[in-house]
Amino acid sequence: MSQKRDYYEILGVERSASDAELKSAYRKLALQYHPDRNPGNHEEATEKFKEITEAYGVLADADKRAAYDRYGHAGVSGAATQGWPDFSSTVFTDFEDLFGEFFGGVFGRQRGPRSRAQRGADLRYEVEISFEEAAAGLETKIKIPRWETCQECGGRGAKRGSEPALCTVCAGRGQLRHQQGLFTVSRTCPECKGLGQVIREPCPVCQGQGRTRQEKVLGLKIPAGVDDGMRLRVGGEGESGVYGGPNGDLYVVLHVREHPYFEREGGDLYYTIPLSISQAALGTDIKVPTLKGQERLRIPEGTQSGSVFRLRGLGMPRVEEGGRGDLYVKVQVVVPTNLSREQRHLLESLGAATRVENKPMVRQTEGRVKGGYAR
């Protein structure tokens, strides 16, 4: 029969205790028996601390707790190792949440000096292009002001031939530790800013920063079909990292100027074109503009104002999906004004021959195109 004490008894909780009650009990006991708080009785406190840590490590894990409730210590014989919980579980997160740096030394997570290397900042650059350039794509050059690695010191910040020195304030640890009552508190060393090193002889070119302000000319390829507000990411072309850190990225934001008559919706294009009464009634062939030049469009006789014609594959290129959108041409029959006497007579004769019954029409929902196009 196992000589181990009951885990619930060790933590001083009922077997029905909630997770919150377990955590609260463990926190209270761990603070009480932590070896650092018991220097006069270190050995006994260490054993006690291990015991309560083992108990909590099992009961804080739902599966292990269920096995323990059913089979006792035999059900979790491999769940704890010599008084310490299985740190592959989420229990270790609880330890850190409960005590932070107080348990840092106990669990091997004590902070050291911060790495000097830091990633460079990402940059944003805005480019304005025409509608036609967005449709065709283009290659251009842009000039980017940014921080770049100092060529004199190679980004180290120290004068050529010298090296950063160990910080004498924190002895290279990057942290200063001092006692406040029962707790040990750490803070970033103000001398080296947590780096553990200081530059005694700074580079005369970059003044110890490891970087200098430069302007870089970059080639930029803008794919066909980009839309207003799109961002292009150029990896590694942001600002240089600090003290050997990686470069940031460059994000190019595109602004596409509006076209005088094309209106865009995704890959599809729309515009409105006028027709005379005779063209609509008799039918005709007209030339319509597209991104690829003029195209012939057949207008059948009896075309009504507001009719829409679809020209497949004559819209914008689709950047992500591939292929091209379509072009939709909406026709609007123009009613003449300021008629001459002869024109009026002709229209009156036409009206008499083509009389229409003036009553509400059935709504048409097919083939509609959004309004608001240039006319």
Order of alpha helices (4+ residues) and beta strands (2+ residues): alpha-alpha-alpha-alpha-alpha-beta-alpha-beta-beta-beta-beta-beta-beta-beta-beta-beta-beta-alpha-beta-beta-beta-beta-alpha
